[in-house]
Amino acid sequence: MYNSKITGLGYYVPDNVVTNDDLSKLMDTNDAWIQERTGIKERRWIKEGSEDTSAVMGAKASRIAIERAGLTKDDIDFIVFATLSPDYYFPGCGVQLQDMLDMRTVGALDVRNQCSGFIYAMSVADQFIKTGMYKNVLVVGAEYHSGGLDKTTRGRGVSVIFGDGAGAAVLSRTEDNTKGILSTHLHSEGKHAEELTVLAPSIKHWVPEIVAANDKNDESYFPHMNGTFVFKHAVVRFSEAIMEGLKSNNLEVTDINMLIPHQANLRISQFVQRKFKLADDQVYNNIMKYGNTTAASIIIALTEAWEEGKIKEDDLVILAAFGSGFTWGSVIIRW
């Protein structure tokens, strides 16, 4: 059986920077309130009139990742695209990406696991490579949140958190079983699904009813989050996912060189860091700059950490996420 190794990384975020002070002009909030609760100082939102979408941003990040892998688009055997904000209700962004990159007629799979989307996508790609089915798989996480947020005081508890962006990784086959992805671990607990959700359109509120109602005050289109409930579960599940990955590989917390957590809330990351007694240079956070980019957050952070030289050969790198669903998981990598 083969291992899968990350051979290329790339990310893209829109140029448009939206600060907390900018948001205070749209809703009743302020920089101190947002930073105290989330750690976020600014985020990137796609500007009106821009060509950027989840698929377009994914394509921009993918071109960088493929080039850095020393490959061409024709070397990619399969696409796994994670997003909760696809360009269309259907089809998914994977096939758009295949077209935008002018690829061969390779398969394209879409993953809808929200905050843990990139973890799930990496796990899927890893299995395809491990079994020998594919040699190079392109894994993408991208989100266009800003177009679907309630940017009024009513929605401030959620809307200040999210940002737009995309990241991509190329996973390639290696015969060195000591390197690359050592293991992946996935979990879900659907009974809490409505604690972090967008309810419409859905079986509860489908297209004919939406059109008939034409209700501008209908909040079911916007994200709903029970923040305190999500926070309490997140810190527990993050820790469990990390420990599960370590134990399955006979490793200890002291073996961790770099933890890349999903950038949901800086306070969650700091809680986990303190629990595991990790130094600041062992945990990478960039939510301060980009907000929560959901399926894109881990891959953007991983790419930045690598670009800054914070990840080196033979380092043990752990990717971990928790979010809507509830779903959570981890990926254990020997770099």
JOKADA-V815318 format. One record per residue. N is the residue number from 1. RES is the residue in one letter. PSI is psi in whole degrees, -180 to 180 (none if undefined). D_LAST is the distance of its C-alpha to the last C-alpha in Angstrom with 2 decimals. Layout:
BEGIN
n | res | psi | d_last
N | RES | PSI | D_LAST
N | RES | PSI | D_LAST
END
This chain:
BEGIN
n | res | psi | d_last
1 | M | 142 | 18.47
2 | Y | 168 | 15.46
3 | N | 159 | 11.92
4 | S | 134 | 10.84
5 | K | 140 | 7.88
6 | I | 119 | 8.07
7 | T | -13 | 9.96
8 | G | 141 | 12.15
9 | L | 146 | 12.90
10 | G | 155 | 16.40
11 | Y | 161 | 18.89
12 | Y | 135 | 22.63
13 | V | 148 | 25.07
14 | P | 155 | 28.86
15 | D | -25 | 30.64
16 | N | 109 | 33.02
17 | V | 128 | 32.28
18 | V | 112 | 34.19
19 | T | 169 | 34.69
20 | N | -35 | 36.09
21 | D | -35 | 39.36
22 | D | -40 | 39.45
23 | L | -30 | 39.23
24 | S | -16 | 42.06
25 | K | -14 | 44.29
26 | L | -28 | 43.60
27 | M | 167 | 43.77
28 | D | 89 | 44.89
29 | T | 177 | 41.82
30 | N | 166 | 40.64
31 | D | -44 | 37.66
32 | A | -42 | 38.07
33 | W | -45 | 38.30
34 | I | -45 | 35.14
35 | Q | -39 | 33.03
36 | E | -39 | 34.35
37 | R | -26 | 33.45
38 | T | -23 | 30.20
39 | G | 0 | 28.90
40 | I | 133 | 29.15
41 | K | -35 | 30.88
42 | E | 168 | 30.64
43 | R | 168 | 29.24
44 | R | 128 | 29.42
45 | W | 135 | 32.09
46 | I | 131 | 33.03
47 | K | 144 | 36.35
48 | E | 132 | 39.39
49 | G | -9 | 39.96
50 | S | 154 | 36.35
51 | E | -13 | 35.03
52 | D | 138 | 31.83
53 | T | 180 | 31.25
54 | S | -45 | 28.27
55 | A | -43 | 28.22
56 | V | -45 | 28.87
57 | M | -39 | 26.14
58 | G | -39 | 23.72
59 | A | -41 | 24.87
60 | K | -43 | 24.43
61 | A | -37 | 20.80
62 | S | -40 | 20.22
63 | R | -40 | 21.81
64 | I | -46 | 19.41
65 | A | -43 | 16.29
66 | I | -44 | 17.97
67 | E | -43 | 18.98
68 | R | -25 | 15.61
69 | A | -7 | 14.36
70 | G | 26 | 17.30
71 | L | 175 | 19.16
72 | T | 170 | 22.46
73 | K | -29 | 23.73
74 | D | -11 | 25.27
75 | D | -13 | 21.99
76 | I | 129 | 21.13
77 | D | -19 | 22.40
78 | F | 152 | 22.30
79 | I | 134 | 22.05
80 | V | 118 | 21.24
81 | F | 118 | 22.68
82 | A | 127 | 22.69
83 | T | 151 | 25.55
84 | L | -2 | 28.57
85 | S | 64 | 30.44
86 | P | 159 | 30.92
87 | D | -37 | 33.36
88 | Y | 157 | 35.75
89 | Y | -44 | 36.56
90 | F | 153 | 35.98
91 | P | 174 | 34.58
92 | G | 175 | 30.99
93 | C | -21 | 28.84
94 | G | -45 | 26.91
95 | V | -32 | 29.96
96 | Q | -42 | 30.68
97 | L | -43 | 27.27
98 | Q | -41 | 27.91
99 | D | -45 | 31.22
100 | M | -33 | 30.12
101 | L | 2 | 27.59
102 | D | 48 | 30.30
103 | M | 168 | 28.14
104 | R | 172 | 29.47
105 | T | 58 | 30.75
106 | V | 160 | 27.43
107 | G | 152 | 27.22
108 | A | 124 | 26.36
109 | L | 133 | 25.72
110 | D | 137 | 26.20
111 | V | 126 | 24.75
112 | R | 69 | 27.02
113 | N | 23 | 25.27
114 | Q | -124 | 25.63
115 | C | -32 | 23.39
116 | S | 13 | 21.06
117 | G | -43 | 21.38
118 | F | -35 | 17.88
119 | I | -47 | 16.57
120 | Y | -42 | 19.22
121 | A | -41 | 18.56
122 | M | -39 | 14.91
123 | S | -43 | 16.26
124 | V | -49 | 19.00
125 | A | -40 | 16.97
126 | D | -42 | 14.68
127 | Q | -40 | 17.97
128 | F | -38 | 19.48
129 | I | -43 | 16.80
130 | K | -39 | 16.68
131 | T | -7 | 20.45
132 | G | 4 | 20.57
133 | M | -42 | 22.56
134 | Y | 156 | 20.48
135 | K | -41 | 18.16
136 | N | 121 | 17.06
137 | V | 133 | 17.41
138 | L | 121 | 17.83
139 | V | 125 | 17.16
140 | V | 142 | 19.22
141 | G | 126 | 20.33
142 | A | 145 | 23.53
143 | E | 137 | 26.49
144 | Y | 82 | 29.98
145 | H | -37 | 31.29
146 | S | -27 | 33.90
147 | G | -12 | 36.34
148 | G | 21 | 36.73
149 | L | 149 | 37.12
150 | D | 101 | 40.40
151 | K | 38 | 40.72
152 | T | 175 | 43.77
153 | T | -33 | 44.34
154 | R | -36 | 44.38
155 | G | 11 | 40.69
156 | R | -31 | 39.42
157 | G | -24 | 37.62
158 | V | -45 | 35.16
159 | S | -28 | 35.41
160 | V | -16 | 34.33
161 | I | -34 | 30.89
162 | F | 146 | 29.69
163 | G | 171 | 28.43
164 | D | 150 | 27.68
165 | G | 175 | 24.59
166 | A | 153 | 21.99
167 | G | 160 | 18.37
168 | A | 148 | 16.75
169 | A | 141 | 13.59
170 | V | 122 | 13.73
171 | L | 130 | 12.24
172 | S | 153 | 12.89
173 | R | 136 | 13.78
174 | T | 147 | 12.18
175 | E | -1 | 14.16
176 | D | 103 | 11.52
177 | N | -1 | 11.65
178 | T | -7 | 9.35
179 | K | 161 | 6.15
180 | G | -153 | 5.81
181 | I | 118 | 8.26
182 | L | -38 | 9.89
183 | S | 159 | 12.84
184 | T | 151 | 14.72
185 | H | 124 | 17.91
186 | L | 142 | 20.80
187 | H | 160 | 24.18
188 | S | 158 | 27.34
189 | E | 84 | 30.70
190 | G | -14 | 33.06
191 | K | -17 | 36.02
192 | H | 18 | 34.71
193 | A | -37 | 34.19
194 | E | 6 | 36.96
195 | E | -19 | 35.67
196 | L | 101 | 33.40
197 | T | 162 | 34.80
198 | V | 120 | 36.67
199 | L | -20 | 39.74
200 | A | 147 | 41.21
201 | P | 147 | 41.61
202 | S | -177 | 41.55
203 | I | -23 | 43.91
204 | K | -19 | 45.27
205 | H | 80 | 45.97
206 | W | 175 | 46.05
207 | V | -48 | 47.11
208 | P | -41 | 50.91
209 | E | -38 | 51.09
210 | I | -48 | 49.03
211 | V | -43 | 51.31
212 | A | -40 | 54.43
213 | A | -43 | 53.57
214 | N | 48 | 52.42
215 | D | 109 | 51.71
216 | K | -15 | 50.13
217 | N | 6 | 49.63
218 | D | 114 | 47.59
219 | E | -3 | 44.40
220 | S | -13 | 42.77
221 | Y | -19 | 41.06
222 | F | 154 | 39.08
223 | P | 137 | 36.13
224 | H | 136 | 37.32
225 | M | 128 | 35.31
226 | N | 86 | 36.49
227 | G | -47 | 34.35
228 | T | -43 | 35.19
229 | F | -44 | 34.70
230 | V | -43 | 31.30
231 | F | -48 | 30.16
232 | K | -40 | 31.33
233 | H | -37 | 29.52
234 | A | -47 | 26.28
235 | V | -30 | 25.77
236 | V | -49 | 26.44
237 | R | -36 | 24.30
238 | F | -51 | 21.24
239 | S | -43 | 21.53
240 | E | -43 | 22.19
241 | A | -40 | 19.21
242 | I | -47 | 16.84
243 | M | -38 | 18.78
244 | E | -44 | 18.96
245 | G | -42 | 15.23
246 | L | -49 | 15.05
247 | K | -37 | 18.19
248 | S | -17 | 17.33
249 | N | 15 | 14.53
250 | N | 44 | 16.79
251 | L | 164 | 14.87
252 | E | 164 | 16.65
253 | V | -35 | 16.61
254 | T | -12 | 16.33
255 | D | -13 | 12.82
256 | I | 126 | 11.59
257 | N | -36 | 10.07
258 | M | 127 | 10.30
259 | L | 124 | 12.50
260 | I | 98 | 13.29
261 | P | 153 | 16.66
262 | H | 134 | 18.93
263 | Q | 72 | 21.22
264 | A | -43 | 24.44
265 | N | 128 | 26.11
266 | L | -32 | 25.10
267 | R | -34 | 27.26
268 | I | -47 | 25.25
269 | S | -43 | 21.97
270 | Q | -37 | 23.92
271 | F | -47 | 25.47
272 | V | -40 | 22.21
273 | Q | -45 | 20.90
274 | R | -40 | 24.18
275 | K | -40 | 24.18
276 | F | 1 | 20.92
277 | K | 47 | 21.94
278 | L | 144 | 18.84
279 | A | 164 | 19.38
280 | D | -34 | 19.54
281 | D | 5 | 16.48
282 | Q | -4 | 14.41
283 | V | 130 | 15.60
284 | Y | 123 | 15.66
285 | N | 137 | 18.96
286 | N | 16 | 20.71
287 | I | -25 | 23.43
288 | M | -35 | 25.90
289 | K | -32 | 25.70
290 | Y | -8 | 25.23
291 | G | -164 | 26.56
292 | N | 111 | 25.37
293 | T | 22 | 24.27
294 | T | -116 | 23.78
295 | A | -16 | 21.61
296 | A | -13 | 20.35
297 | S | -45 | 19.47
298 | I | -44 | 15.90
299 | I | -33 | 14.84
300 | I | -46 | 16.94
301 | A | -42 | 15.50
302 | L | -44 | 11.82
303 | T | -45 | 13.01
304 | E | -43 | 15.10
305 | A | -43 | 12.64
306 | W | -44 | 10.43
307 | E | -34 | 13.86
308 | E | 4 | 15.02
309 | G | 19 | 12.44
310 | K | -9 | 11.55
311 | I | 126 | 7.73
312 | K | 167 | 6.85
313 | E | 135 | 5.34
314 | D | 0 | 4.85
315 | D | 146 | 5.22
316 | L | 117 | 6.34
317 | V | 130 | 6.91
318 | I | 127 | 10.18
319 | L | 132 | 12.19
320 | A | 144 | 15.85
321 | A | 154 | 19.17
322 | F | 142 | 22.86
323 | G | -156 | 25.79
324 | S | 138 | 28.77
325 | G | -53 | 29.80
326 | F | 138 | 28.92
327 | T | 150 | 25.50
328 | W | 167 | 22.26
329 | G | -179 | 18.95
330 | S | 156 | 15.30
331 | V | 128 | 11.99
332 | I | 123 | 9.58
333 | I | 134 | 5.88
334 | R | 112 | 3.79
335 | W | none | 0.00
END
